[in-house]
Amino acid sequence: MDNEKVYAMQFAKIYPLLTAKAQKKGRTIDEVNQVICWLTGYTAEELGDAVNRQVTYRTFFENAPALNPNRKRITGTVCGVRVETIQEPLMQEIRYLDKLIDELAKGKPMEKILRK
């Protein structure tokens, strides 16, 4: 899929997919929110507002209050691509989120997911 199409997707349409993936594996919406807030610096309330305002993926990440500096420690593959080698900064942020949700769904402990 073309990067611009991904960037134009509504975060409100992606968010339920992220939560469903985690919930299918016994994780909670609160844990998904914790991961998203850790990555982006949004508060839980700001995250809810972003979903309700139906911002694009681009806007969601561009307006992130404080991208976590420890996100650079996220490594591994998503859809066969190593997240640490992605050249496009916005796509890398999106893939960081995908990777964190994958780790959550695979049962990884929250301390490890949040790179503590």
N, C-alpha and C positions, 0 to 999 in steps of 0.2 A: 504494500500500500504506500502511496505517495505521502511523504512527510507532511505536506501542507494539508492533506485530507485528515491526517491524524490530529494535527494542531487545531483544526477547525471543529473537531468533534466536541460535543457538549459534555462537560465534566459530569453533569447530572445524569447522563446516559451511561457513563463509564463507572461511576461510583457504585451503582447497584451490582454491576458485574464483579467489581473488586470484593464487595462484601459477600456476595453469593459464593464466590470461589473459596473464601476463607470459612464461611459458615458450613459449607458442604463437608469440610474437614474438621468440624467441631470447634472452630474459633469464633470469636464474637465480633459484633460490629464495633464495640468499644475498643477491641484490640486493633481492628482495621483503622479506626480513627486515630488511635495512639500512634500507629506507624506513620500515617499520613501527616499528622501534626509534627511528629519528630522530624520527618524529612523536610517539611515546608516551613515550619514555624507558625502555621495557622493555629489559632485556638480552636477548641471544639465548636464554639459558637461561630467563628469565622468560616470554618469548614462547612457547617450547615448553611450559612449564608451563601457560600460559593455554589453549593448544590442548588439551593432555591433560586438563585439569580440566573442559573443556567449559563454560566460562563464557559468559554471554550477551554480546552486543555491548555492552549497557548496562554490565555489570560490567567488561568489558574496558577500556572508556574511563574509567569512573568510578575504577577502580583504577590507571590509568596513573600511573607514578611521577613523570613530569615532562613534561607536554605541551610540545612545543617552541614557544617564543615566536615563532619565525620561521614557524610554520604560518599565521599571519595574512597572510603574503605570498602564500599560495596563492590564485590567482584562476582564473576560467574556469568552464566549464559541465560539469555531470555530469547526464545524463538531462534536458537542456534547462533546468536550473536553475543560476543563477550561485551558486557556493559561498560567495562573500563576502557574499551577501545573505540567506542562510538565517538565520532568526530563532531557531529552536530550537537551543540550544548543542550538545546531544548529536548531533542530526542533522547539524549542521555539521561536527563532528569526524569522523563516519562518512563524510561526503561529501569531506572533506579526504583521507581515506585512499583513497577511490575515485579522486579526481583524481590523486593521486600514482601509483597503480597504472596509471591510463590513460597518464600521461606516460611511465612506465617502458616500458609495452607499445608506445608509439609511437616508442621509440628515443631519447628525450631523454637527454642526458648526465647522469650521476648528480650532478655538481656543480650543475647547474641544477635538478634535481628537489629536491635538498636545500637549495636556496636559499642556496648559498654565495657 
